[in-house]
Amino acid sequence: MGGISMHNRVRKYIAAVVTLTMLFSLGFPVKAAEDFEIEDNVLVAYHGTDQNIVVPDGVEKIGPAAFKNKQIISVQIPSSVKEIGESAFEKCTGLERITFAGSGLQQIGQKAFSGCKKLKYMALPEGLEGIGDKAFLSSGIVFAEMPASLKRIGKSAYYNSKIKAVHLNQGLESIGASAFETCYQLQGLRVPASVAEVGSSFAGDNGSPFQWLLFENDAAVIGANPTDQMSIVYYGGEPSTIQEIYQKIYDKNNNTKLKFANKESFESFDIFKLDETEKALSPDEEYQIELTASPAAITFGTVNYLSLEPQIAEVTADGKVTAHKVGETKILVFHADQRLAVLDIDVVGGGNLFKVDAAGRLVKYYGHDTEIVLPDEVDGRAVTALAANAFRGNSKITKLTLGANITKLEKEAFKNCIALREIVFNQGLQEIDEAVFFGCEQLTELHLPDSVTVLGKSALERMGSLQTLTLSRQLSAIPENMCSNCFSLRQIVIPAECTKIGKAAFLGCRGLESIEWNQKLTEIEESAFKSCLKIEKLTLPEGITTIGNQAFLGMDSMTEITLPSTFTEFKADTLADLFESFDNDSTVKLQAINIAPGNSRFYSEDGLVYEGQTLVYIPQGLAQVSVKAGTEIIGERAGKTHMRLEKVVLPEGVKIVGVSAFQNCFALEEINLPQSLRRIEPFAFLGCEELKEINIPKDLEYIGKLALYELEKIKQLVVPEKIEKIEEYAVAGNDEMEHLILPRNLKEINKCGASFCKSLKELYLPEKQLLSIGDQGFGACYELEHLELPQSLQSIGEEGFSYGQKLKSIYLPGSVVLGKNVFKETLPSQKVWVFTHDENDTIKQLTADPARFCKVDLDYQKNTDGKIEVQRLEGLLNGSNENHAFVLKVNESQTNAAVRRFSVSAEEESRPLERPYHPMTLVVELPLTAEGKNVKLYQQENGRYKELAVDRLERFLRAEIDSFGEFVVAEDFNALAPYVPSTSETAAVNAAPDKPTILPEETKVPAGPADTAGFKDVQPQDWFYADVKMVQQLGLMQGMTDNHFQPQETGTRAMFVQILYRMAGQEQMQKTENAVWYQPAMNWAAANQIIQGRSDGDQPSAAITREEVAVLLYRYYSRKMSQSAKAEMTFKDADQISAWAQEAMQWAVAAGIYQGRDNGLLQPQAFITRAEIAAIIVRAQKLER
C-alpha cells in the first residue's frame, strides 16, 4: 500500500512532548546573564556550571561550538532561536533532553549534536527546514520524526547513530549521501514521493536488522550504491531508478543479495493504536502495554518502545513498563513504516518519597527534588544504610544530607549523580562501599568524617571537579582506584593509620601537586601515582619496603625521586617497571633516583641505581651516562626506551649487556662496548636507529635474538670469531648496512637471523663450519647480486634468500637441501644463473622453472685452508654455452703468517680455459695472523708477478680477474719465493705498486708470421682459415698466445674498437704513456662518434654482440662514405634486432658483411666470436676497394 500522511497526528504528539518543558524546567532557574556570552543575538559561549540549561529568550542563533564538550543534561530552547550552529552541542556526552518552546527553529547546523550519546529523542519543531551534515552523527538518537516543513537532510546526518526508525515527511526534497549509513539498528525506511534526490549509500552498511527500503518516487535521482549489497527487499515500481542501478552494478556479476518487489505488494499496519493512551501507576508498579495492530500478517512487523523519561518509568523491548519515580513521562510506540502511538504515564506516590526495606536500608527515592535531606527514620523504622544503586544515575540532585542513623553507603549508591555538588555527612558513618561516588563530576570538595573506617575500591573515582579531599584519619588503607582520574585534585594527606596505598589509587590525578606522607606507610601498590603529571619531586618516607609495578609511570614533570633505606622489594620484573612500560609511556624528565643511605639492597651514584655490580636503572631524563667503574652487568631494561639518551660510556670490566638494556633508545648515537664484554642479551640494542657504528669486542661469545635489530644507520657489522650461531633477527633489519662480516666458525644462522638488510651488497659465508641457514635467514636482502654457498652447508630454510631482487648468480653445492621458496621473488625481470653439480631433488625442483632459474653444471672443487671464493660465475658464459659442463678448481699450496699461495683454474667441456669470457671477482680471506697487516694480492704470469688492484673489506681482499692462474697473498714482496722474479722485474713491480703490470689482450704477442700454420687452433679446413690469415697479414688481429688464435673466444668491446683503431691507421700515430692498452682506441672512437654514451663506452672488457659490432662498423664507415644501401630483412629472427641497431643491421646485410649463421638465423643479440670478427672485417675491407 502507498504512504499515509502522518502530519496532523504526529504534530499532536510533538505538541504534547513540548509540554514536558514545564517539567524539565522545574527547579532550574534561568541562568544569570554572565553565564552566557551573547553577541548580536548570537549565543557565542556558555561559561556557567549548571547542567540544566534554559537558553535566554531573544537569542536567535546558538553559535558554533557554544556548548561543545560541556557537561550538561538538558537544554530548553526558546522560540526566538532560528538556527543551531555548527558543533553547537557536539560531544555533550551527558545531554539527555532538548526541548523547544515554540516553532522558530529553521536550521540545525553540521555536527550540531554529533556524539551526544545519551540523546535518544528530539521532537523537532514545525518550521525546521534543514538538518546539516553529520548533525546527529554517532548520537544516541533512537527514533526520528521529521516535521512537515523539513526540506533537506544533509550528508551523514544520522551516520552511525542508534536509530531504529525514521519517519520521513512528505515535502522532504533531498537526502544526503550516507545520511543513515551504518545505523545498525535501523529496521526499514520509506522514502516519500516528494524526495527527488538521494545521495550515495544514504542507507548503506546497516546490518541485519535493516530489511526493507521503499521508494514512492521511482524517478528519484539516486547516487551510486545506495544500500550496498545487503540482504534486503527493495519496493518500487517498474521501471525504477534504483533497480536499474543495482542491475547495472551487481546483477551482471551475481554479486548482490538485494531482492526487488513491487511497492503495491508492501503490507503495513492499517490499524496501529493503544488500548490505553493514559495510565496512572504507583512507584515500582509494572504495566504491559497493549497494542492493537492489524492486519497481523504484515510484511515486516517489528514494533519499538521508547520512554522519554526512563528515570520516571522505563519500558522493555516487549512493552513492559516499570514505574520508578513520581512524575510524568511518555512512552513512544513506533514502527519503521510511519506508525506511531503515544502512552502518557503518570507515576503517583503514596505520600512518602522514600522506600525503606525491613533491614532499614533506603532502597529508592521517588521524588525530583534537587536538594534532599535523608530521613532518620521512615514509618518508625530507623534508616541505617543507603542501599546499592539507591540514587544511581540521578541527574537532578545537587545537594544531599545524610540522616543521623546512617552507618553505611552501599555499592554505587550515588554513582553518576552528575549534578551532585555537595554532600553533608553524619558523624556516625562507618563504611563507604565500592564506587559510591563514582562519576559525581560536580563535587568539588569532600570531607569524610573520622568515623569512616572502610572505603571501597573506586569509591571516589572519576570525580573530575574534586579539588579538596579530607580522608578519615582511621583509614588503614587507601583502596584500589580510590581517586583514579580525579583530574582536579591538588593535594592529598595520607591518613595517620594508613599502611598501604592501593592499586591505581591516584592514577590520572594530573593536577596533583603535593603529597603529605605519614610514618606508618609500608607499601605503594601498582600504578598508584601513574600519570600524576604535576609532581616534580618525591621523597618517600622511611618505612616503605615495597613498591608495585608502574607506581610512578608517566609522571611527566618529575625530575628527582628519593627512595628510603627500607625499600628493598619491587613487585615488578625490573626496577625499570616502576617508571616505564613496554608501550613506551615513561617518566621522561626523571634525572636522578637517590637511594637513602643504609639500604641493604640498592645504592645510587650520579642518579643511577645499582645493585651489587649490576647497573639496575638509568633515569629517563638523562642524555649522557657514564657507568661507574667496577660494573659487570648492565641490567635488564636498564635504559630501555630512553628517548633522550644520546651517549653511554661503559667501563672496562662490563661482561654482560642485559635483555632490552638499551632497546628503542631512538636517540642513542654513541656507545662504547669494552673488550671485556662477553654477552649481548636478546633485544639489547633493538631499534637504536641513530647508532652509526658499534664496536663489537673480539672476544664476545653470544649475541641474543633481536639484539642488534633495526640499527638503521649502521653501515658495517663485524661479528666476532667466537660466535657460532646467529640467533633469530639478531643482526636483521639494518637498512643501511652494506657489509656483514661473519665469523669463520659460524655453524648456524637462525630464522630471519640477517633478514631485511636491504643495502647488503655482498655476502661471504664461512667456508668450513656453516651447516644451516634458517627460514628467511637472509630474506629481503635486496642488493645481493652474487652468492657462493659453502660446501659445508646442509640446509636452507623456507624463503632463506627471498626477495633478493638483484641476484644474478648463485653457486649451490649439490647436496644442500632447499626449503620452500628459498629464492622467492628474486629477479622478476631476468634469469638467475644457478651453478651446481650432482644436485639433489630440491635443487632440481628449483631449476625446473627455466624462466627464472637457469642451471649451469659447475663442478666447483676447493682444496683450501680458508675461504677463497670466485664470484660472478656467469663470467664463464659467453651467451651460447650455458649447457656446457664446467669445472672450477681452487687449490691452496701454501699458507702461513706471511703468505697465502693458491691457484684458480677452469675447464669447459674438459677443455682448459685460460681466462673467463667476462671478468670475475676473486675473494680471499686472510688468516687471523694476517688480519692487521698491509698485505697485497699478486698474480703470477709468464714468470712475472703483477699486483692486482684490491678492494679490501676487513679481512677480505677482493679483486677483479680476467684470467686464471697462480695467485699469492703477501705482506712482503720478498715472501714470494720460490717464484722470486729478476731484479729488474722486482724493480718494475715495486716502482708502481698501485699500477699493476697488466698485459693487454691485443698486445700480448707480437705480430706473427704470415702463415697461420703457427696457430694450433686454426687449420686449413676451418671455414675461417682465410679470414684469420688475412686479418693477421693486415696487422688488424693477432693471436691470444704464441700458438693460439682462440677463434671461438667471445670478442670484447675494447677488442673491436682496437681493430677499428688499427684500420684507421691510428695505432702508431698516438701513444699515451702509462695508459690502459685500449684507452687510446676508446678515446679516438669517442672523439669520432663511433662510441656514444654509456652503452658504448662503459665496460670495455664486456662481451660484444653481433648487433653492437654492426653499429660500430656502420658508424666507422659513415665517416668515410655515404651509406645508402638497405636490405629487406628476411631472416626469421629479424624482429629480435634492437630498435637502435635496425639501420646498421640493414646496411650490414645489404653490404654482404652479415650473411647469417649456419642455422639460417641472424641472432643479432648473440655474442660474436673472434673467428666471426675476422670474417666480418675481411668482408668490410672490400668496401674500401
MARFI-993505 format. One record per residue (C-alpha): residue in one letter; x, y, z negated. Coordinates in steps of 0.02 Angstrom, whole numbers, plus 50000, padded with zeros to 5 digits. Example, Ala and Ser with C-alpha at 12.3 -4.5 7.8 and 13.67 -1.06 7.14 Angstrom:
BEGIN
A506154977549610
S506844994749643
! end
This chain:
BEGIN
M500005000050000
G500565018150026
G501185030249894
I499975038149768
S500165056349717
M500545056949531
H500705075849518
N499185080549414
R499275065849296
V501165067249270
R501055085849235
K499855082349092
Y501135070949012
I502535083349035
A501485096848952
A501215085048807
V503075081948793
V503445100548794
T502375102448639
L503715092548549
T504685108748548
M503735113848393
L504265097948307
F506085099448360
S506215117248301
L505575114048126
G506955118148004
F508105125048138
P508075144048132
V508535154348285
K510405157048282
A511155173848245
A511665184248395
E513515182548357
D513425163648386
F513025166648569
E514125175848692
I512925183848816
E513385195048963
D512095202149085
N510815189449026
V512035175149054
L512425164248903
V514305162748927
A514775152748772
Y514145146148607
H515265149148456
G514155142648317
T514215126348221
D512365121748213
Q511935106148309
N510125110348347
I510115124948467
V508745137248515
V509325147548663
P508815165848638
D507335172048739
G507875183548880
V509355173048935
E509165170049122
K510635158349150
I511615146349044
G513365149249113
P514675136749170
A515335125849029
A514405136348899
F514125121148786
K515385109148863
N516055096348737
K515025103948595
Q514405092648457
I512565097048474
I511005086448456
S509545096248527
V509275111648636
Q507685121748661
I507725132148821
P506555147048843
S505525150648999
S506675165349041
V508085153349093
K508095151149281
E509735141949302
I510805129849205
G512585132349269
E513965120449316
S514535109049173
A513455119049052
F513175103948938
E514495092149010
K515135078948889
C513965084148748
T514025066048692
G512855068448544
L511505077948640
E509845068648622
R508475081048668
I508215095148792
T506525104048790
F505865118148897
A504665131048828
G503955135448999
S504235133049185
G505505146249232
L506955134549273
Q507375133849459
Q509095125849472
I510145113349374
G511975115449422
Q513255102149462
K513875091749315
A512665101349203
F512275085949095
S513675074349153
G514245062549018
C512785066048899
K512665047848850
K511315049648716
L510145059748827
K508835046848880
Y507435057548947
M507145075349001
A505435082149050
L505955092649200
P504845108149212
E503755112949358
G504635126349461
L506285116949469
E506885116349650
G508625108949646
I509675096549548
G511535099049583
D512915086749625
K513355075049480
A512095084249369
F511705068449267
L513235058149314
S513645044649184
S512245050849072
G511075040448965
I509505045149064
V508345030149068
F506835037449158
A506755052249278
E505135060249334
M505305073949463
P504165089349464
A503125093049619
S504195108549653
L505845099049673
K506625100449848
R508405093949830
I509355080749733
G511245082849752
K512635070549784
S512985058249642
A511635067049539
Y511245051549434
Y512785041449480
N513205028049351
S511775033049236
K510695021149133
I509155024849236
K507845011049258
A506545020349359
V506435036449460
H504785044249510
L505175054949661
N503925068549706
Q503005072049867
G503825088049927
L505595082049898
E506605085350056
S508335078150033
I509325065849926
G511215067349923
A512495053649950
S512725041649803
A511335050549709
F510795034249625
E512325023549657
T512995011349526
C511415013449423
Y511474995449366
Q509784995549278
L508795003649420
Q507414991549473
G506754998849634
L506445015349724
R505035023049826
V505625037149940
P504155048649980
A503615053850155
S504235071650128
V506055066050118
A506865069650287
E508685066350245
V509595053750135
G511475053150108
S512635038250125
S512505024949989
F511195035249899
A510625019249810
G512135008249835
D513014995749722
N511584994549598
G511744976649542
S510484962549523
P509034972449441
F508854982949599
Q507624972749702
W506724984049823
L506785000249922
L505275007950008
F505375021950136
E503755030850176
N504595041050314
D505295029150444
A506055043650542
A507125049950397
V508945053650437
I509935041050337
G511815040750303
A512875025350332
N512695010450214
P511265017550110
T511205002449994
D512754992050035
Q512484973350065
M511374969449915
S510054955949898
I508554967549906
V506984969450011
Y506794984850118
Y505004990250152
G504685001450302
G503835002550469
E504254995650640
P505405002650704
S506335011550563
T507975020750545
I508655010450402
Q508304993850487
E509224999650642
I510715004950535
Y510844988350446
Q510644977950600
K512004987950688
I513234986750544
Y512914969850467
D511744958350561
K512954955250703
N514144947650575
N512774939150474
N513524948750331
T512014956150242
K510794948750117
L509564962750149
K507804957450197
F506554968150292
A504664968850267
N503254979950323
K502844993150193
E500994989150211
S501354972350129
F502074980349971
E500904976549823
S500914987749670
F499764990949523
D498064998449561
I497684999749376
F499035004649252
K498335010449084
L498485007748898
D497105000248793
E497515013548664
T498335030348703
E498475035948522
K499005026048372
A499255030448188
L500495019648093
S501235018847921
P503135017847896
D503785000247933
E502154995348017
E502264986248184
Y501114987648334
Q501064978448501
I500664989648649
E499274982648757
L499394987448942
T498064983949071
A498934982149238
S498154974249391
P498254965449505
A499334953549407
A500174946049561
I501104961449623
T502744961149718
F503874967549578
G503084969049406
T504414974349279
V503704986649151
N504824997649043
Y504585006148874
L505465021448805
S505235030348638
L505625048948641
E505975049048454
P506655031748406
Q507025038148230
I505155040048205
A504625024548300
E505615013048411
V504985001248544
T505694984848610
A505834979248790
D504214969348773
G503214983848698
K503284980548511
V503284996948412
T504044998448237
A503705014348136
H505155021448035
K504855039447980
V503425051047956
G503115061248113
E502505060748292
T503275053848450
K502775047248619
I503085030348699
L503275031048888
V502685015348980
F503255015649160
H503535005649318
A504775009449457
D503365012249584
Q502665028749519
R501675021449373
L501695029849202
A500655028849042
V500965037848876
L500595031948699
D500535045148560
I501195038348396
D500825046948229
V501765039548082
V500885044647920
G501685042347749
G500805036947591
G501405051647488
N503135045447440
L504515048247568
F505715036047485
K505645017147491
V506465008047345
D506614989047332
A506424978547175
A508284979947136
G508194998947128
R509035001447298
L508415016047400
V508115007547567
K507315020747678
Y506875038947691
Y505325043047792
G505445061947799
H506265075047910
D506975087247782
T508685094447815
E509125095947629
I508725080847521
V508855077747335
L508805059147298
P507655054947153
D508235047446990
E506765035446999
V505305030747112
D503675024047041
G504515021746873
R505955011746946
A507705018946925
V508615022047089
T510345014347059
A511025012047234
L510875017947412
A510575002847524
A511594999147680
N511085009947828
A509855019847721
F510205036347812
R511245029647955
G511115040048114
N510035053648034
S510435068648143
K509455081648042
I510035080447865
T511285094147820
K511415092647630
L511145078347510
T511185077347319
L511355060247238
G510215055447095
A510965053746921
N510725034846912
I511585030147075
T513155019647049
K513425012647223
L513335018347403
E513195002847511
K513924999547682
E513645013047815
A512365022247708
F512725039047793
K513625033047949
N513505045248094
C512475058047999
I513205070748117
A512325086048043
L512805082347862
R513845096747794
E513755094847606
I513555080847482
V513405082847294
F513995067747195
N513415062347025
Q514675058146890
G514115040146872
L514535034647049
Q515725019847043
E515785011847215
I515795018547392
D515675004047513
E516345001647690
A516085015647820
V514855025147708
F515315042247781
F516005036047947
G515715048948083
C514995062647971
E515825075548083
Q515195091447999
L515795088047821
T517245099947787
E517615095247607
L517325080447496
H517675078847310
L517475061247244
P517135060147057
D518415051446946
S517105038346905
V517375030547077
T518485015147062
V518125006447227
L518225014047400
G517845002947551
K518805002447714
S518395016047841
A517385024847706
L517885042247770
E518415037647947
R518125049748093
M517595064447987
G518295076448114
S517985092548016
L518585086547846
Q519925098547783
T519915096147595
L519835079347507
T519945075347322
L520095056947281
S519625049047116
R521115047547001
Q520545029946957
L520795022647131
S522085008647127
A522235007747315
I521865018347467
P520885006747582
E521145002247763
N520655016047885
M520055026847741
C520345043447829
S520785037248001
N520555050948133
C520105064548010
F520895077048127
S520695092548017
L521365085547852
R522825096447796
Q523415089247629
I523225073447529
V523605069647346
I523915051147313
P522945046447154
A523985043147000
E523465024846984
C523645020647168
T524925006947207
K524565004047392
I524115014247545
G523115002847661
K523244999247845
A522935014447957
A522345024247805
F522835041047881
L523035035748061
G522735050148181
C522655063548047
R523535075148165
G523275090648057
L524045082847900
E525495093447843
S525925088047665
I525785073047551
E525915073447362
W526545056547304
N526295047647138
Q527545036847041
K526625020247047
L526575017747235
T527435001547291
E526794998247467
I526345007647626
E525444996347749
E525414995447939
S525055011448036
A524685020847876
F525305037747943
K525325033848128
S525095049248239
C525135061748097
L525825074948212
K526245089548097
I527295081747960
E529115087247984
K530005079047837
L529585064747721
T530405059547558
L529635043547495
P529605041247305
E530635028447211
G529625012747178
I529095009447356
T529754992247405
T528794987847562
I528314997247720
G527224989947858
N527344989348047
Q527185006248138
A526895015247973
F527695031148044
L527435028348230
G527055043548336
M527435056648204
D527995068548340
S528595082748227
M529565072548100
T531445075948107
E532015067747945
I531425054247826
T532195048347663
L531845030447608
P532035026047423
S533335014647348
T531925002547304
F531444999847486
T532044982647539
E530644974947644
F529764979447804
K528264969647868
A528814970048049
D530024961348165
T531324975148150
L531574991448060
A531274999848228
D529464994248220
L529145006548079
F529435020848201
E529045014448375
S528115001448477
F528294991748638
D527075003348728
N528355017448714
D527495027748579
S528845034848468
T529395046948335
V530285057448464
K531065071048357
L531755060048218
Q533605063548199
A534045056448029
I533495042147919
N534255043647746
I534355028947628
A534425034047445
P536005028247355
G535895011547266
N534875002447397
S535344984047389
R534984980547572
F535174995947682
Y536305011047693
S536415025847811
E537825035547891
D537605050748003
G535735047148005
L535935029348071
V535345014347970
Y536484999347939
E536294982647855
G537974974847817
Q538974975147980
T537424977348087
L536764993648158
V534914992148122
Y534165008048194
I534575023948289
P533325038248264
Q532445042848425
G532845061348421
L534735059048444
A535575062348611
Q537325056248567
V537815042448446
S539475036348378
V539305019748290
K540375018148135
A541965007748134
G541754990148064
T540094987148150
E540004969948232
I538194968948290
I537034981348374
G535384975048306
E533814970148398
R532904985548467
A534104997048376
G533985010048513
K532535003848620
T531555016748720
H532535031348652
M532085044048784
R533375056948731
L534865045648706
E536215050348834
K537855043848764
V538355029648648
V540115026448581
L540385008848516
P541925004748411
E543124990648446
G542534975748345
V540734975348407
K540374957448459
I538514957148499
V537294969348580
G535624962748521
V533954959248604
S533214975148681
A534554985348592
F534504999248723
Q533034993748828
N532175007748925
C533395021148870
F532985030349030
A534155045048994
L535675034748944
E537115039749058
E538655033348967
I539085018848853
N540745010148823
L540754991448792
P542254986648685
Q543404972348733
S542854963248575
L541094960848645
R540574942648669
R538684942848695
I537414954248780
E535734947748724
P534114947548828
F533374964448879
A534864973548802
F535044986848939
L533464983649038
G532854999349125
C534355010649086
E534085019349252
E535355033249232
L536865022249195
K538045024049342
E539335011449282
I539524998749147
N541214991249100
I540864973149055
P542304966248948
K543284952049025
D543024940148878
L541114941748875
E540324924548856
Y538454927448879
I537254939048971
G535434936048924
K533914936749036
L533444954049097
A534954960749003
L535594971249149
Y533954972849243
E533474988749336
L535104998249311
E534575007649465
K536125018449489
I537465005349462
K538505003349621
Q539544988349569
L539464974749437
V540864962749393
V540264947649295
P541664941049181
E542504924249207
K541804915549052
I540014917149110
E539414900349178
K537584904349202
I536624919449266
E535004919749166
E533304924949232
Y533354942549303
A535004945249211
V535774956249346
A534224959049453
G533294974549507
N534844985449527
D534264995149678
E535885004349722
M537104990249680
E538144986649835
H539374974249760
L539104959849638
I540684950649588
L540274933549515
P541434923149405
R542444908749476
N541714896049354
L539884900549379
K538824884849385
E537024890749391
I536014905849447
N534324905149363
K532634910749428
C532734928349500
G534454929949423
A535084942749550
S533484946649645
F532894963749703
C534644970549728
K534084980049881
S535764987549928
L536874972149903
K537964971750059
E538964955750039
L538954940649926
Y540434929549886
L539824914349793
P541024904249683
E541894890749782
K542104875949665
Q540834875749523
L539164882949581
L537834869449579
S536144877949593
I535264894149638
G533524895649561
D531884901749632
Q532114918949709
G533884919049642
F534394931949773
G532664936449836
A532384953749912
C534224957449938
Y533804966750098
E535544971850157
L536414954950160
E536974950650336
H538074935250316
L538054920750193
E539304906750167
L538634894750037
P539944884149946
Q540154865449969
S539824862549784
L538054869349796
Q536734855949769
S535084865349775
I534254881949813
G532554885449735
E530974891749815
E531214908549905
G533034908549849
F533554921249982
S531844927650034
Y531624944750113
G533434945550172
Q532864956650312
K534584959150392
L535264941450384
K536194936650543
S537114920650500
I537114907650363
Y538254893150326
L537344878950237
P538264863550176
G537324848850249
S536974841450077
V536164856549994
V534314853749956
L533214868550001
G531614872949910
K530084880249995
N530274896150095
V532094898650047
F532314911650185
K530524918050188
E530264934250283
T532054935350344
L532414944650505
P530684946450579
S531414953750740
Q532864942050782
K533544924650754
V534624919250610
W536084907850656
V536144893050537
F537834884350539
T537804867050463
H538364849150490
D537624832050449
E536164841450374
N534814833950262
D532944834350295
T532634850750205
I533864859750321
K533114851050471
Q531414857250418
L532104874950407
T532874874550580
A531314866350655
D530734884150688
P531944889350827
A531064906050848
R531784911350681
F533214899550638
C534414893250770
K535514878850713
V537344877550763
D538334861850724
L539834867650623
D540944855450528
Y541684867650402
Q543194859550319
K544084867650173
N545604862450076
T545974877249963
D546334880749780
G545224896049775
K543954904849882
I544414908350062
E542904912250168
V542644915750352
Q541094926350380
R540174932050536
L540204914350601
E539204919950752
G540894925950817
L541114907950877
L539684910051000
N539754917651174
G537914917951220
S537834901051302
N538744888951188
E537614887951035
N537294869551074
H539144865351062
A539914856650913
F541184866850815
V542484863150683
L543174876650570
K544634872250456
V545404882050313
N546934873650238
E547974880850099
S549794875850092
Q550494886249951
T549764895949805
N550724904149665
A550794920649573
A551714929049715
V550954921649872
R549464912749948
R549774904250114
F548424896150221
S547884892750399
V546244895250489
S545894885150646
A544384881350752
E543814869050885
E542404869651011
E541854853151084
S543524845851021
R544474859351115
P545574870851009
L545074889151002
E546454901750988
R545264915750950
P543404918350916
Y542314925951051
H541944940350935
P542864946850783
M542554937950618
T542854942850438
L544124934150329
V543824935050141
V545224929550024
E545034928449836
L546574932549733
P547074921049591
L546894927649415
T548764930849405
A548724942349556
E547134952249522
G548004967849462
K549374967749592
N549554977649753
V549544963149874
K549404963050063
L548744951150194
Y549834946050341
Q549524935450495
Q550944925550574
E551054926950763
N552454920450875
G553684920550732
R553184937950677
Y552064944350539
K550834958050564
E549994966450416
L548104966250430
A547044981050386
V546214975950223
D544674982250133
R544914976949952
L543464973849834
E544074969649659
R544914952549680
F544364950149860
L545354955050015
R544284957550170
A544984959050345
E544314958050522
I545184944650627
D545114941750814
S546214926350818
F546524910850714
G548194905550642
E549304906450488
F548954919350352
V549924924650198
V549444934950047
A550954942549962
E551404956749847
D553174957449914
F553614955650097
N555134945450047
A553964932349972
L553514926550147
A554924913450153
P555164901450236
Y554464912450378
V555624927250347
P555744937150510
S557304945350578
T557984961350504
S557344971650649
E555624963750636
T555584966650449
A556064984750477
A554694986550607
V553384979750488
N553974989550339
A554115005650438
A552255007050465
P551364996050338
D549715004850370
K549835001850558
P549974983050586
T550884976550738
I549364970450836
L549664963951012
P548294969851133
E547314957451236
E547824963751409
T549664967151371
K550184951551279
V551024943551430
P551964952551569
A551294950951745
G551664933151802
P552194926051970
A551074927452121
D550744908752118
T549414904751991
A550024886851975
G550844892751815
F549124893351732
K548684876151671
D546824880451666
V546714887151847
Q546814873751982
P546624874952172
Q544984865452168
D544174878252049
W542914890052130
F543784904952050
Y545544899852103
A545734912552244
D544944926552143
V546114924151995
K547594923652113
M547034939952195
V546754949852035
Q548414943951968
Q549314949352126
L548454966352117
G549034968151937
L547244970151876
M547144954651764
Q548444943651680
G548504927751578
M547984927151396
T549574916951360
D551104911851461
N550214897451543
H548354900051510
F547174911951600
Q545674906051495
P544404908251635
Q542894903051529
E543254915251389
T541984929251371
G542554946251428
T542514961351313
R542044979451343
A543834985351316
M544504972051437
F543364977651580
V543684996151554
Q545554992251557
I545334983851728
L544424999251797
Y545805009951724
R547094999951823
M546025000551980
A546065019551968
G547975019051958
Q547985027351787
E548915014751678
Q550655020851723
M550155039151728
Q549545040951548
K550485034351398
T549915037751222
E551115034051081
N550525023250935
A548785021151011
V547745005351009
W548084996551176
Y546375000251250
Q546185018051187
P546915027251339
A545755017451454
M544245021251342
N544695039651338
W544865040251528
A543195031251553
A542295043051436
A543045058351521
N542435051951690
Q540665047551628
I540965028951654
I540575025351473
Q539205036151400
G538635037351220
R538575024651080
S538045009251177
D539555010251293
G540915017151183
D540645008051020
Q541284990550980
P542624989151116
S543024971451059
A541214965851079
A540744953651219
I540084961751378
T538534956251476
R538294954551663
E537154969751675
E538374980351573
V539774975951697
A538644981151841
V538274997951760
L540115001851727
L540614996551903
Y539185006751979
R539745022351885
Y541555019451937
Y541125018652123
S539885033052109
R541405044152080
K542165038852246
M540735036252368
S538865037752389
Q537895022752328
S536285021452426
A536085002852456
K534704994852354
A534184976652362
E532484968652345
M532664958552185
T532084940852224
F532884932052076
K531604923651962
D532314932251807
A532424949751883
D531154955351753
Q532474952251620
I533524966851681
S533524981251556
A532724997351618
W534365006851604
A535264993951715
Q533964992151854
E534785003951979
A536534997151952
M535984978951969
Q535054982552131
W536624990752201
A537734976352146
V536614963452228
A536454973852388
A538344975952398
G538604957152379
I539524959352214
Y538224949052119
Q537614933052200
G536824924052055
R537424909151957
D537304890752006
N535574889251932
G534914902452053
L534654914951913
L535414932051892
Q535494930951700
P535804949551676
Q535944948751487
A537114933751478
F538914936651429
I540134936751575
T541694925751585
R543444930851638
A543264919951795
E541664929151844
I542514945951813
A543924940851931
A542674936252067
I541684952352046
I543244963152053
V543824954652214
R542114957552295
A542084975552235
Q543804978752310
K543044976052483
L542014991852459
E543615002052468
R544174995052635
! end
